[in-house]
Amino acid sequence: MANAGEDGGARVFLRAEWRYIVMLNYEIEAGLLQPLVPAGTSLDLWQGRALVSVVGFRFLGTRVAGIPVPLHGRFDELNLRCYVRRDLPDGEVRQGVVFVRELVARPAIALAARWRYNEPYRVVRMRSVAPAERTDTPGRLIYEARVAGGWHGVAATAAGAAAVPAAGSEAAFIANHYWGYTRRRDGGTVEYAVHHPAWRTWSAVEPRLGPGLRESYGAPFNRALADAPVSAFIADGSAVTVSRPRRLVDSAPGSSMEGGGAGQRRSGSS
């Protein structure tokens, strides 16, 4: 699939480019993720396995509500995410992500995300090594945050040629979740669409996850992330738009919820 569908821009909250996206993926016991799953969604499993990903990437040209925020156009993010799906009564399947923690160095971005989406952002010092311009040979990418008294993050080296991953592949599953879901403080669920074309990906060699970042997530993630990743990819990224959040009308499990909105119909994993 190409993207989550366009809505003419009427509901766009954020526009940016996401570039050089390092994705380190780990298997975790599904039951450990259940407390994080928002009402109205369920875990999205890859071949019966629950995965979490530690992701580092670069924001460029960031605009919030169409307005560039001074000193906030270019920055890096590190996040830990898991994967969920929302099955609509008409057969549409919306594959999405739930963020466990997101780290940025820009306070305005963190404040806006916490206010509008209730996303778990934390402001920290960050640094990175990534190309300043578009290239097909990005080399080694490093995204680090100042946590646990030192610099810790993710790193990997792009290998081979970049290509759009085959439908049904693990790389496609990881990269092609086009929705976000967040639990509201009152127990309800927020949904938003993330629009972008299918990304090309490179294989990633010599993946590294800094121990301080891993430990900062606490149990059970510290244990799951202590093993080597089951896979690692680097995506080239693209221009991205993030829609304004929408509360699902009734987000109790198994109940009917607000329909409509952008989205292509899918019957399973990308």
Number of C-alpha atoms within 10 A of each C-alpha: 13 12 19 23 18 19 14 8 12 9 18 21 18 19 24 20 18 22 24 24 24 30 28 27 23 22 18 18 12 14 10 12 18 11 7 17 20 24 22 21 22 18 24 24 16 16 8 8 13 20 22 25 22 25 23 27 26 21 21 18 15 25 19 18 14 12 11 15 15 10 10 18 17 15 19 22 25 24 19 22 17 24 27 23 24 20 16 16 10 8 11 15 18 25 26 24 23 23 19 19 16 19 22 20 20 20 14 16 22 19 16 14 14 14 10 13 22 18 22 16 22 16 18 14 14 21 17 19 13 17 15 8 7 10 10 11 14 19 15 17 22 22 25 24 25 18 18 13 7 13 17 23 26 25 24 23 21 25 18 11 11 17 14 15 19 11 13 12 12 17 25 20 20 23 21 25 23 22 23 24 30 25 20 15 8 6 12 17 25 22 19 23 28 24 25 21 16 20 22 18 25 26 18 23 16 11 21 17 22 17 17 18 23 23 17 14 15 10 12 13 19 16 13 17 24 14 11 15 19 10 18 26 25 30 26 23 21 18 16 19 22 21 25 18 20 17 18 17 14 15 20 16 12 10 10 14 17 12 11 6 15 17 19 15 15 14 10 15 21 18
